[in-house]
Amino acid sequence: MSKSILVTGATGFIGSHLVEELLKKQHHVESLIRKGKTGNPKSKTITGDITDKNMKLGDAKYDCVFHLASHTPLEKNKKTLQNVNLEGTKNLFNAINNNTKSFLYVSGMGVYGETGDKIVDETFPYSPNTEFVKTRLKAQEFLEKNCKELGIDFSVVHFGDVYGTKGWFYEFLIKRLLKNTFRLPKGGKYYKCFVHIDDAVGSLISILENNRFNERFNVVDSTHTKFNDFVNYTADSIGIKHPGNVPTFLVKALLGSDLTKLLTTSIKASNKKISEIYQFKFPSYETGVTDIISELKKKGMLATSKR
């Protein structure tokens, strides 16, 4: 059954894939994008900026709003992060004006903070250890409270690190591996959660189509892997030597302590709950990375590989 959908962050890495897949499934999709950006031509475009307190969305009614618009943790200005990730969420909610049946908020696994060797599921308490994640969590809490008051169904999805032919995996890992400029903070000896872009988007759509609201979902693949193993497997897949390490103090000098902590905090997580309604295409990072590398080769994006 076709549903009416609004997607924020529709021109971003995950958002653009989500819009495309929703359209393929014959849903009616409207994309909220900033002025000067170009969205999917098959989706209705609403030009707007969530930092605008007077933003208007009109009187359209939606079955679901997917809220993906946010600044990344690469933004160091705390005021800017607050303005987009928290105040922007409030502006969006006010602009919707109770014209949606459900609201799905996309966040990350950083909300759990330091978890040691425990395998995190959706019953784990939140314990964020960075200002970036604390701000995102405040936005989530605002949405939970206000959706409940207005009778709007609400769910939150916490993604592992989503990888694909665009985004951080290509821009910050692949390109730097090819140039031999990528280095591993702390030697990469900490666990991270990963999820292929197809499975990230597929999980979101499954939550919508199975009407699984007023819940929390962790969306990660089925493997528990250390970051250095993920990076080294990627390097092997493109015929590049394994990268070296970089001292933590140098990473902090470049990225700041907040982002460094977010990147190097170890976490293992279970995908048991989301697997009740969605079957992963790429249950391990090995199968997922192999698929992405194959796509990059088809597109000629690995032509400069040093062997």
Secondary structure, DSSP 4 states (H G I P E B T S, - for coil): ---EEEEESTTSHHHHHHHHHHHHTT-EEEEEE-TT----TTSEEEE--TT-TT---TT--BSEEEE-----TT---HHHHIIIIIIHHHHHHHHHTT-BSEEEEEEEGGGG---TT-EE-TTSPP---SHHHHHHHHHHHHHHHHHHHHT-EEEEEEE-EEESSSSHIIIIIIHHHHHT--EEEGGG-SEE-EEEHHHHHHHHHHHHHTT--S-EEEE--S--EEHHHHHHHHHHHTT-PPPEEE-HHHHHHHH-HHHHHHHH---EE--TTGGGT---S--SHHHHHHHHHHHHHHTTTTTT---
